[in-house]
Amino acid sequence: MEALQSREFAVQPKTNKLLHERSWMNLRFEDFEVNFNEWEIRKRGIRIRLQRKPFQILRILLERPGELVTRSELAAQLWPGLHVEFERSLNTAINCLRQALGDSSRTCRFIETRPGLGYRFIGAIEPVGSESSRASSAAPVLSRRESQARPASAANPDYLKGVLLYNKMTAESLLRAATYFESARGIDPKFAPPYAGLADVQNMLGCWSLLPTKIAGMKAKSYAEHALQIDAGLPDAHAALATAARLLKDPVVDVEDRYRTALELDDASANTRVWYGDFLCARGRFTEAIDQLREAQQLDPISLVGNFELAWVLYVARDFRSSLTQSWNTLMLEPSFAPAQYTLGLANQQLDQLDEAVTEFENAWRCSSGHPAAIGSLGCALAKAGQTQDALRLIDDLDATAKERYVSPYWYALVYAGLEDFGSANAFIQKMMGAGDILAEWYPLDPRFDAMRAAKTEPAISATA
């Protein structure tokens, strides 16, 4: 009977009259306003970042205020026909929604849990007409990345779109984010945050091996310095300049001091804590790094970048089971998020679950449109699984990819390390270090090179690295 109800719900969900005209109507409850057309929720006019699954749950609950919505109904709507552990995914999405609303399962104001059954929305809601909606959407909104003391700008809408795309962390979304940041600075050249956003994009392109490190670092440094010329107290600009200096190995800039300055200016910046945590991890300060990432997660629990970075730091710290769990938690927010599929593959490989590792690296390859990290990592995993010819073919795939985009020597070295051809792996590591590639920071820490280091064939770090 329950299955029948789920099918009926999926095809013809119950709809409250209040939402019958929601294409032109927002809803309000207490300090919150929900805009269904824009897929956004605001608190006192400030936009709250909420991923799609938690927003979908809120939408379904608001369609049936006061009514019980069963867990099976939510599963049929949110994960139709997918073979996933929806129980855990649903719990995660509900928790994210509650955190966004400042709600609690024990002292609930909005979402009441009926143990073992489902949920119902118990808050008082009211419609917001089209005139109010237009006024609200036209008003400039400050994000967490901006200091509340700073004046709003007409460039805010494009800037915020850039922030949203930046957090998706794909090559395409980063380039689209840059387009919006460019548009924002064109609208208001004296508005500093878009320049910091452009710096962050370049830093991410460099750190995620989508551009040569030095090129990305120089561009990021220029944008960050421009932002600081406009607003010397902008926290994101200080953090972006710190990351650019890290990419460039700039001897003039104290990278850690610059990150700390950014946190002194805004200790609630999840973005700064993510970058600072990555920096600490690369220096082997794992406990401090994890603390920063945990704090970032508290500040922004549904950030894909923050959740992925925590999985990466746990992997480098060799807590592989925790990295695996954190990767799954990230994928519950966005199942096609390639970086989390990547860290899931890394953790599986170190836990000797090679079939699972191969599967996740293949998923990361597809969802990242062929990122070299996925290709090289898949080659390493295949080599470890004894599939030598398949691993060697991926060297050809890296060569083909290198004709169209930047490919770090790190990914070639990984495949050869998996094949235990340490001479070839060493040659690519030397090439990477000579070029000042940021991935050289991770070579001494990546468990996949353990056998190479044990064989005493690791290269000496050159002065140019």
Secondary structure by P-SEA (a helix, b strand, c coil): caaaaaaaaaccccccccccccccbbbbcccccccccccccccccbbbbbcaaaaaaaaaaaacccccccaaaaaaacccccccaaaaaaaaaaaaaaaaacccccccccccccccccccccbbbbbbcaaaaaaaaaccccccccccccccccaaaaaaaaaaaaacccaaaaaaaaaaaaaaaaacccccaaaaaaaaaaaaaaaaccccaaaaaaaaaaaaaaaaaaccccaaaaaaaaaaaaaacccccaaaaaaaaaaaaccccaaaaaaaaaaaaaacaaaaaaaaaaaaaaaccccaaaaaaaaaaaaaacaaaaaaaaaaaaaaaccccaaaaaaaaaaaaaacaaaaaaaaaaaaaaaacccaaaaaaaaaaaaaacaaaaaaaaaaaaaaaaacbbbbaaaaaaaaaaacaaaaaaaaaaaaaaacccccccccccccaaaaaaacccccccccc
